[in-house]
């Protein structure tokens, strides 16, 4: 029985069909499974492995590399506070301490009601609005302790559900059309590519060219003699004569 819902399973199969190699769909499928559960459950990773033809360990190994994918439960809202240099100078540490006090958890923890997970992040790339805060990867602008408390209240009340969906929902725009290219054309092109790759792999390697002897230049004329050149004449010790004077 599939762990993914019928709708998500159909979307997963459509995603796999988009790629020449099924394993190329691994990360998009992880986001799809996380949309259903809020995090990547072991059974979801096993199903993804079956869909793309890898092991569950490979799926987990890939997922644990990326911050946006979670292999352990997180809250409905993952609140990320940036503490990189620009935000640090703008009071990020003070805001993080206030967030920990407001939520009752330290960075990396989840509230007992399962609503909030607090994260300390590196750079969230919104340096002109410091300290930068994201909720479920949605920017909520630079925050102060007062605005942060209001943000928490709004999230709890559900008044921000239109702009900040529950964790795991990366995008809410669904594909309305399939592939633009004809499926038969795609299939024939992929088959031709696979046949060409198989041909190249089966072709024996050409032997390396045999070493050629170095060319010997021919020089016309008599062969060089082995006699040594005459020694130069030593200079005379007699001083030279001056012109215009007596001998």
C-alpha positions, 0 to 999 in steps of 0.5 A: 500500500502506498504511503503517499496519497493517491493524488500525490502518488499521481504527481510523483509519477508525473515528476519521474516521467519528466526526466530521462533518468528516474533518479533525477526526480529524487529531490522533487519527490522528497519535497512532495512527500514532505508536503504530505507529512511535514517531514520525510518519514522513513516509509516515504523515503522507501517509496521514493526509493522504489519510484526512482530505482535507488535504495532508501539509504540513498534517499536519506543520504540525499535528504540529510544534505539539504537544510530544506528537507527534514528527516525528523518531525518539525513544527507546523511552522519552522521559524528561521532567524538569521545570525549572519554578520549583517543581521548580527549587527542589526540585533539578531542575537537579541532577537533570537534570545527573545524568540527562545523566551517567547516560544519556550524552546532553544534554537533547534527545538520544537514547542511541546504543542508541535506548532513551532520549530525554531532555527538559527540560520546562516544567511537568508539573503534579505540583508536590507531588512535585518534581522531577517526571519523566515517562516516555512521559507517565506520571508516575513521581513526584518523583525523586532521583539514586538513584531515577532510576538505579533507574528507568533500570535498571527501564525497561531490564529491562522490569519497568515495561512494564505501567505504562510502555508504549513511546513512542507508546502514548497509551492502551491501552483500545480502544473496544468499541462503535461509535457509540450513535446510529443511523448512518442518523440521523446521516447524515440529520442531517448531510445536513440540516445541509449543505443548510441551510448551502448554502441560507444561502450561496446566499441573496443579501444584503439591501440596506441600508436607505436613509438616512431624512431626519431627522424635523423637529419642527413648532412651533405659534405664530409663527415666531421673530423675528430682532430682537435682545432689548433691552439691559439697563438699566444700574444707577443711580449715585444711592445708594439712600435710607435709610428713616426719615431726612430726604430 
